Amino acid sequence: MPRFKFFPLSYDVAGRRVVVAGHGEQALQKLRLLVRSQARLTLVAEAPSEGLANFARVSGIAWHRGTLSADVLEGAALLFIATEDEAEDARLAALGRAAGLPVVVAVNEAKRTA
């Protein structure tokens, strides 16, 4: 029997604020899933793709037009990082962990193995 590389977890987000930091397709994919939850969502992106900006607007997602900071993370329950830049992902993950948050970093396996 094959072993899982990753272990899927469930996290109670009902009524809690979840932050997604990213500007492109990976951030959009995370928000498409999260919008189906009962979380209060915040997108953090200085210059999001047109599709991401439209989705956030239509879905009523709060949008912080700037960079991720400790102030933005205050009161959040969970942080998703999806910048598609490994160095930036690592920097933002460290910021989230310093704020005491569970952090999930989206990984583009196709890009990683190329």
DRENNURO-608789 format. One record per residue (C-alpha): x negated, y negated, z negated; residue in one letter. Coordinates in nm, 3 decimals, always signed. Each point is the difference from the previous one (the first is absolute). Layout:
N
[[X Y Z] A];
...
This chain:
114
[[+0.000 +0.000 +0.000] M];
[[-0.150 -0.339 +0.100] P];
[[-0.064 -0.253 -0.274] R];
[[+0.131 -0.356 +0.010] F];
[[-0.255 -0.269 +0.064] K];
[[+0.244 -0.252 -0.153] F];
[[+0.263 +0.057 -0.265] F];
[[+0.332 -0.179 +0.064] P];
[[+0.138 -0.178 -0.305] L];
[[+0.326 -0.171 -0.082] S];
[[+0.002 -0.332 -0.179] Y];
[[+0.305 -0.171 -0.151] D];
[[+0.025 -0.339 +0.171] V];
[[+0.367 -0.079 -0.067] A];
[[+0.028 -0.371 -0.076] G];
[[-0.378 -0.036 -0.015] R];
[[-0.219 -0.214 +0.222] R];
[[-0.222 +0.182 +0.248] V];
[[-0.266 -0.195 +0.191] V];
[[-0.119 +0.091 +0.350] V];
[[-0.318 -0.174 +0.117] A];
[[-0.068 +0.020 +0.372] G];
[[+0.067 -0.162 +0.332] H];
[[+0.059 +0.269 +0.262] G];
[[+0.149 +0.335 +0.090] E];
[[-0.099 +0.185 -0.318] Q];
[[+0.159 -0.266 -0.221] A];
[[+0.312 +0.012 +0.216] L];
[[+0.019 +0.380 -0.035] Q];
[[-0.024 -0.027 -0.380] K];
[[+0.271 -0.267 -0.014] L];
[[+0.230 +0.206 +0.224] R];
[[-0.017 +0.276 -0.259] L];
[[+0.012 -0.223 -0.306] L];
[[+0.299 -0.204 +0.120] V];
[[+0.203 +0.319 -0.047] R];
[[-0.087 +0.000 -0.371] S];
[[+0.146 -0.210 -0.280] Q];
[[-0.325 -0.195 -0.041] A];
[[-0.027 -0.377 +0.029] R];
[[-0.257 -0.039 +0.276] L];
[[-0.267 -0.263 +0.055] T];
[[-0.214 -0.016 +0.313] L];
[[-0.338 -0.170 -0.032] V];
[[-0.136 -0.108 +0.338] A];
[[-0.161 -0.316 +0.129] E];
[[+0.059 +0.076 +0.367] A];
[[+0.228 +0.302 +0.043] P];
[[+0.078 +0.151 +0.337] S];
[[+0.319 -0.126 +0.160] E];
[[+0.172 +0.334 -0.063] G];
[[-0.097 +0.000 -0.367] L];
[[+0.111 -0.359 -0.052] A];
[[+0.334 +0.067 +0.172] N];
[[+0.061 +0.316 -0.203] F];
[[-0.074 -0.181 -0.327] A];
[[+0.230 -0.287 +0.094] R];
[[+0.291 +0.220 +0.114] V];
[[-0.037 +0.235 -0.298] S];
[[-0.007 -0.280 -0.258] G];
[[-0.349 +0.088 -0.121] I];
[[-0.177 -0.271 -0.198] A];
[[-0.304 -0.121 +0.189] W];
[[-0.310 -0.150 -0.161] H];
[[-0.183 -0.178 +0.282] R];
[[-0.351 +0.020 -0.133] G];
[[-0.249 +0.239 -0.148] T];
[[+0.055 +0.250 -0.277] L];
[[-0.091 -0.134 -0.342] S];
[[+0.054 +0.086 -0.365] A];
[[+0.282 -0.256 -0.010] D];
[[+0.184 +0.175 +0.285] V];
[[-0.036 +0.335 -0.178] L];
[[+0.137 -0.125 -0.331] E];
[[+0.313 +0.197 -0.087] G];
[[-0.045 +0.251 +0.284] A];
[[+0.039 +0.372 -0.062] A];
[[-0.187 +0.138 +0.301] L];
[[-0.233 -0.120 +0.274] L];
[[-0.025 +0.134 +0.355] F];
[[-0.297 -0.114 +0.206] I];
[[+0.014 +0.026 +0.378] A];
[[-0.244 -0.248 +0.154] T];
[[-0.157 +0.248 +0.243] E];
[[-0.344 -0.126 -0.115] D];
[[-0.186 +0.237 -0.233] E];
[[-0.208 -0.270 -0.171] A];
[[+0.304 -0.221 -0.060] E];
[[+0.203 +0.300 -0.118] D];
[[-0.271 +0.079 -0.257] A];
[[-0.014 -0.362 -0.121] R];
[[+0.377 -0.022 -0.039] L];
[[+0.018 +0.343 -0.167] A];
[[-0.251 -0.119 -0.261] A];
[[+0.211 -0.311 -0.060] L];
[[+0.314 +0.212 -0.047] G];
[[-0.172 +0.242 -0.236] R];
[[-0.140 -0.291 -0.201] A];
[[+0.362 -0.117 -0.039] A];
[[+0.087 +0.346 -0.137] G];
[[+0.211 +0.106 +0.299] L];
[[+0.026 +0.334 +0.173] P];
[[-0.150 -0.061 +0.345] V];
[[+0.073 +0.184 +0.325] V];
[[-0.227 -0.069 +0.297] V];
[[+0.128 +0.094 +0.345] A];
[[-0.264 +0.190 +0.193] V];
[[-0.005 +0.019 +0.377] N];
[[-0.134 +0.354 +0.052] E];
[[-0.026 -0.043 +0.379] A];
[[-0.222 -0.304 -0.047] K];
[[-0.204 +0.171 -0.272] R];
[[-0.081 +0.307 +0.212] T];
[[-0.070 -0.194 +0.321] A];
